[in-house]
Amino acid sequence: MDMHNMAGSQNMGQQTNFIPNPLPVPKRHSRREMSYDYEVSPDQMHYDVEIHPADDFDI
């Protein structure tokens, strides 16, 4: 007899009943929208800092 058939035949017709969890659970996550006092213009949205090509600080 095949192992897959044996495992499947034991669980057929049986329903699993779980007990309620007695441990406290964290609150559900609620999405929040971030709002700021002002809108940043696209010309101020630069995060790349230009460095000198001979600057080898990461070696």
C-alpha positions as CSV (number, residue, x, y, z in Angstrom):
1,M,0.0,0.0,0.0
2,D,1.3,3.5,-0.8
3,M,2.2,5.9,2.0
4,H,0.1,8.7,0.5
5,N,-3.0,6.5,0.3
6,M,-2.5,5.5,3.9
7,A,-2.2,9.0,5.2
8,G,-5.2,10.2,3.2
9,S,-7.5,7.4,4.3
10,Q,-6.9,8.1,8.0
11,N,-8.0,11.7,7.7
12,M,-11.1,11.1,5.5
13,G,-14.4,12.0,7.1
14,Q,-12.8,13.5,10.2
15,Q,-13.2,17.2,10.9
16,T,-10.6,19.0,13.0
17,N,-11.9,20.9,16.0
18,F,-9.6,23.6,17.4
19,I,-9.8,25.0,20.9
20,P,-10.0,28.9,21.2
21,N,-6.7,30.6,21.8
22,P,-6.4,31.7,25.4
23,L,-3.4,33.9,24.7
24,P,-3.8,37.6,23.9
25,V,-3.2,38.5,20.3
26,P,-2.1,41.9,18.9
27,K,-4.6,44.3,17.5
28,R,-5.4,44.2,13.8
29,H,-3.4,46.6,11.7
30,S,-5.2,49.6,10.4
31,R,-3.8,51.6,7.4
32,R,-3.1,55.2,8.0
33,E,-2.5,57.9,5.4
34,M,0.5,60.1,6.0
35,S,-0.2,63.8,5.6
36,Y,2.4,66.6,5.8
37,D,2.0,70.4,6.3
38,Y,3.3,71.1,2.8
39,E,4.0,69.4,-0.5
40,V,7.6,69.1,-1.5
41,S,8.3,70.4,-5.0
42,P,9.9,68.0,-7.5
43,D,13.1,70.1,-7.9
44,Q,13.8,69.6,-4.1
45,M,13.3,65.8,-4.4
46,H,17.0,64.9,-4.9
47,Y,18.5,62.4,-2.6
48,D,21.6,61.3,-4.5
49,V,24.6,63.2,-3.3
50,E,27.3,63.8,-5.9
51,I,30.7,62.8,-4.8
52,H,34.1,63.3,-6.3
53,P,35.2,60.4,-8.5
54,A,38.5,60.1,-6.7
55,D,36.7,59.7,-3.3
56,D,37.3,56.1,-2.2
57,F,35.6,56.1,1.1
58,D,33.9,52.8,0.5
59,I,37.0,50.7,-0.2
